[in-house]
Amino acid sequence: MDKLLSMVGNVAAIIGLLMCVVSGVVRLMGAFHLSGYSAMTIFLTGTGFMVLACLAKIEVLLIQSRR
């Protein structure tokens, strides 16, 4: 269970970081939309993925501390 949550945390962090970077680049290029989605929506989704990653990593730490 620890390894699965840790992997989920890592994958979610990478996806979140990439989404935030992409939305930042889109805004720096002067566009407001990417593939029909607002750059802010993409940024907020990336932030949500990073929060998921943090929660998964915290859960791994809690599981390990109970042992």
Secondary structure, DSSP 8 states (H G I E B T S, - for coil): -HHHHHHHHHHHHHHHHHHHHHHHHHHHTT-SEETTEEHHHHHHHHHHHHHHHHHHHHHHHHHHHH-
